[in-house]
Structures are given as C-alpha cells and as structure tokens.
Amino acid sequence: MNRIWLLCLQGILVRETMRFFQQRERFFAALVRPLVWLVVFAAGFRAALGLSIIEPYETYIVYEVYIVPGLCGMIQLFNGMQSSLSMVYDREMGSMRMLMTTPLPRWYLLLCRLLASTFVSILQVYAFLIIALLFGIDLPIPGLLTIFPALVLGGLMLGSLGLLLAATIRQLENFAGIMNFVIFPMFFLSSALYPLWKMEESSETLYWICQINPFTHVVELIRHALYLQSNGPALGWSVLALALVSAAALYVYSPSRGLKGGGGPPRG
C-alpha cells in the first residue's frame, strides 16, 4: 500500500514538473516578474528608501539586498495562484474529477498536488537566486541551503490558499479577477518591498494590516532563513496560517461534499 502512495506522489510530481517546463512562457514569466522589480524598481527606490539596520542584517544594506526575500515570496505567491488556476482548468476538463476516483484518500491526492506545486515554486526561487547572484547581489551562500525549509513551509501555505480559491471558484472566467484581488493586496501590504517600520511611520492602520497578513510572516521567515537565523513569531504565524488555510481547503474538497462545482457524486 505504501508503494502505491509513493507512486501516486511521484506521478503527480513528475506531471506537474513536466507541465511547468513544457510551458516555457510560464517559466520565463516567473523569472521576469521578480527580475523587473530587482533591476528596474530597485534602482528607483534605492534613493527614496533609506534602510536602517534591522534584523537579520548586521549592517546597512542596499535596497536590492532587502527585497530579494520578498521577491522569493512573490514567486511562491504567484505560483500558488497559478497552480490553483490549473486546478480550476483540470476540474473544468474533467481530469481532476478522474483523479479523485482513485482509491487513495482525497486529502492525500490534494496533498500531493500541494507538494508538487511547492516543488515547482522552489525550483523557480532557486533559479531567481542564481540569477540574482550573477547580477552581483550580495547573498550568503550557506543561506541558499537554510532557506529551503522556509520555502517548503511558505510554498505549502500559499499553495493551500490557492487551493482554497480553486475550490470556491465555479467558473474559470472568474478566477483571474479574484486571483488579482488576492495577490496584490497580500504582496503590497507586507514587508516584501519595505520594512514595516516604514509603513508604521505613514499609517498605523496599514501597519497592523501588514502585521496580520500571513504573507508578511512568510517573507520574514525566508528573510531570516537566508541569513542563517530563525524567526520564532514568523514561524509560528506561518504554521498557524498553513493549518487554517489547508484545513479550510481540505474541508471544501471533503468527500461528504464532493468537488465544489464539480458536479460529481460525493464519495463516502
């Protein structure tokens, strides 16, 4: 039985990875988006945003160095939404419904999809970090290893959020607007582009919105892990967000309810 479970995970992982590399436009778009922020926007913001010494940095840093963890989070955020879009498409085409007819538990099949989506997002992040190093961004090389657990946790949480959206969207045409409605507030109301103390100086309300934004804690978890440090509050809030969002997503795909909008009979 364990062999069947592993074969299922391997099959879904290989399928999603091959699909990603076959869609070359998706691969390049995943890299171009953060590179535009790193090369173009950072040049303009560098003079406008002075950065004080904040954790995990031990000295003053240039703006390009600061936003790298935020851009890693952005890659995972967009990938989580993109993967959920593919789940909506699979549901419309019937392949997702066919997958759910296998004898394996539905929660395990969805977990395999989440792990495959997370793996693809981590590949994108490492490709981006390699390009950032080639651009001369000063990053700690050991941090490329310690960042991995943070990327797994962040990818699972953001992928679960995308899965929750995919479970509640009934038509493919409605997904793009709702996806943007989720992505951009989460990205801009976080510490991805600027420190939270900068936000607090301008608006106390926006500062607290950033504090409760789960994407903020994913970014800070990645930021500290990249510099060989841990961030207890960010880890705790990220784990809590993962538990709540994944539980909600799995509930929507519960066998007693069937696929949301899938039209098939529920499995007992």
N, C-alpha and C positions, 0 to 999 in steps of 0.2 A: 504493500500500500504506500509506503514511504517513497518507493521508486516512482510510482505514478504521480505523486505530488511533486516530486523533483522534476519529472519530465514535463509536467504542466507549467511549472515555473520557467524551465528552460525554454519551452516552446514559445511562451508569451514574451519572454525577454528577448529571444532571437527575433521574433516577429516585429516587435516594436523598434528594436535597434536597426534592423534592415529597412523598415519603413522610413525611419529617420534619415539614414544615409542615402536612400534612394530619392528622397525629396531634397535635392541639393539646395533648392531655393530656401527651404526651411532652415537648413544648416547655416547657410551664409547670412540669412536674416537674423538668426540667433546670435551671430558674432558681430554683424554690422551695427546692430542697435546699441550694445554697450560700448563699442569702439567709437561711435559717434559722440557719445557722452564723454568718453575718456579723452579724445583728441580735440574735439571742437568745443564742447561746452565747458570743459575744464579750463581751457585757455582763457575763456571769458570770465569765468567765476573765480579764477585764481587770485586776481587783484581785488575783487569785490568781497571775498570771504576770507578774512584772516582767521587762522585756526590756532587756538591756544593749545597748550599741552594737555591732552586728555587721555584717559585710559583707552586702549592699551599702549599708547605711544609714549615714549620716554623723552621725546624731544619735539621740536616744531617740525611739521611735515608740510609738503606741498599738497595742494588740493587733489592732484591726480592720485596720490597715495591714499588719501582719505576715502575717495569714492569707489575704489576697487572692490572692497567688500560689499558695498551697496549695489554695485553693478553685477556682482556674482549673485546676489539675492534677486536682482531684477531678471537675470537669465532664468533662474528657477521659477520665479513668479510667472513669467510669460510661458515657460514650458509647461507648467502645471495647467494653465488655462488652455494652451494649445492641445495638450493631451486630452483634456476634458472635451474639447471640440471634436477630436477624433472619436471619442466615446459616443458623443451625440450622433456623429455620422455613422458609426458602426451600428448603433441602435436603429437608425433610420433604414440602413441597408439590410438589417437582419442578422449580421454576423455576431453582434453582441448577444442577441437573443439565443442564437445557436450555441454560443459558448456556455450560456447559463444552463443548457440542457445536459451538460456533463454530470456524472455522478459526484463530482467533488463539491464541497460546500461552496455556496455562493460567496461567503465572506472571503474564502481563500482565493477564489478567482479574482475578486476585486483587489485583494492584497497583492496578487501577482501583477495586476495592471499598475498598481501604485508603485511597486518596486521597479518595474520596467520603466515607467515614466521618470522615476527618480534617477535611475541609472543613466538614462539619456540626458537628463539635465546636468548630471555630474560630468559627463563627457564634454558637454558644451562649456561648463565652467572651467575645466582644466584647459581646454583649447583657448579660451579667452585669457586665462592667466599666463599661458605660454606666450601669447601674442603681446600681452602687457609687458612681460619681461623683455621681449625683443624690442619694444618701444622705449626701453630704458627705465621703466617704473621700478623703483627700489622696493622689492618684496623679499621677505625672509624665505629662503629656500626650504628650510625644515618645516615652515608653515604650510607648504603645499601638501604635506602628509597629515599634519594635525588638523587641517581644515576638513578632512574627509568625513569624520563623524558628524560635524556640524552641517555639512552639505546633505548627508543622508537624512538627518532629522528635518532640516528645512525643506528638502525635496518632498518628503512624505507629508509634511503638514500642508504645504502649498498644493501638492497633488491631491490631497484629501479635499481641500477647498474646491479645487476644480471638479473633483468627482461629485461633490455635493451640488455644484451648479449644474453639472451634466445630468444629475438625477432629477432636477426640478425643471429643466428646460424641455418643453414638449415639442418645439419646432426648431429646426436648425437655423432658420432665418432670424430668430430672436436672439440667438446666442451671442453674436458679435457685439451688439449693443450692451447687453448685460455684462459681457466679459470686460469691456472697456470701463463700464461703471464700477467694476470691482478693482481692476488693475490700477488705474491711475490714482484714485484716492489712496489706496494702500501704499503705492510707491512714493507719492509726493508727501504724504502725511506720515513720514517715517524718518529715520536717521540715515537713510541711504545717501542723500545728497548734501546734507548739512547737519552739524551737531544739534542735539536737542536744546542745548543752552542758547543757541542762536534763535531757535523757534520760540523759546520762553521769553526772550527779550522783546519779541514783537507781539506775541499773543499768548496769554496764559491758557486760554481755551484750546487753541491749536496744539499747545504743548501737551496737554493732558490727552487730547485725541491721539497724538503720536505715541504717548505712553501706553495706551490701551490697544494700539494697533499691533496685532501679532507679527506683522512683517518687520516692525522695528526690532523686535527681540530676535527674529531670525537673522537679521543683518548684524546685530551686535554679537550674536553667538558666532557668526562667521568671522567678524572682525577680530574678536579676541582669540579665536582658534588659529587664525592666520599668524598671529604674533605669539603663539605658544602660551596663551593664557586662557583661563576659564572665566566664565561669567555666570555665576550661580542664578541670579534673577532671570537673565535671558534664557538660560537652560530650563528653568522651572516653568516660565511662561510659555516657552515653545512646546514643551512636553504637554502642558495643560491644553494649549490650543490644538495640538495634534489629537489628543484624546477626545476633546469635544467635537472637533470637526469630523474626524474619522467615524466617531460613533454616530453622528447625525447622518453622514453619508451612507454608512452601512445600514442604518435604520431605514432610509428611503429605499434601499435596494433589498430590504428584508424579504425572505421567501414568502412571508404571510401577506405581503403587499404586492409582490411582483415588481417587474421593471416599471418605473414611473413613466407612464405614457407608452410603455412597450406593447401593451395590448395582449400579451400572452397570459395564459392562466398561471396563477401562483403555484409555486412548488411547496409542498409540505415538508 
